């Protein structure tokens, strides 16, 4: 028998032979993976489902809460918590939403602008005490704002005596604290990304007579949009979800942010407004989800691009 005949015969046998069943260990491993995925999904989604259910619960209590709301006879009872949230004159919900969006949006824009300029300076320029300043910024980030709460309150109180729009119960004072507190981490994150941009771009522009300001705004700024989107998103969500600083610095009910306003529904020991609180919490998540969907193509590259080069 020739070699070509033997090869063709072996190929026919291989085609005719049935495919071997996967080993038992492979089946068990796949089943274990699927089970782990299901458990993790259930663990992650159950709190969300519980909050959605609580927002439609007409009783408003957590003691009698069930995953599927009970004793609902009409649509008015089903959406009763949302109706109270929107129509109760004692609950300025939309005012709180506007306050939160104004504070979060303004703070995030200022953080992106100031942090990007600072990171550009640390990445491109070489000056005295540059390394010491970077280490100092890193050390500042180690201590959270909660540890300095009393100092922050007294500082804003004193500033307000001379500059009222930066004092207590003002959005300017609250935004000032948010902007200052978000600088350290964002500068380090942005600097790592700026370091990945080739310096040849700067040198070529300098040869053509461009100034550092022109290089930044016309050449570098469009290239670092992913990290700008990430920093803006983190600053926006962090400011929008903050409760402690806003509760300490804002005293007028009309000036409260959404987190402070929603907390007023459940701050009592025997409060029965958990349904309204859950409805407001779900509506609060809408702008964050929309922003994540809009910026999702920048998130991964913005978080990882500067992680391999310091």
Buried (B, 14 or more C-beta within 10 A) or exposed (E): EEEEEEEEEEEEEEEEEEEEEEEEEEEEEEEEEEEEEEEEEEEEEEEEEBBBBBBBBBBBBBEEBEEEBEEBEEEEBBBBBBBBBEEEEEBBBEBBBEBBBEBBBBBBBBBBEBBBBBBBBBBBEEEEEEEEBBEEBEEEBEEEBEEBBEEBBEBBEEBBEEEEEBBBBBBBBBBBBBBBBBBBBBBBBBBBBBBBBEEEEBEEBEEEEBEBEEBBEEBBEEBBEBBBBBBBBBBBBBBBBBEEBBBBBBEEBEBBBBBBBBBBBBEEEEBBBBBBBBBBBBBBBEBBEEBEEEBEEBBEBBBEBBEEEE
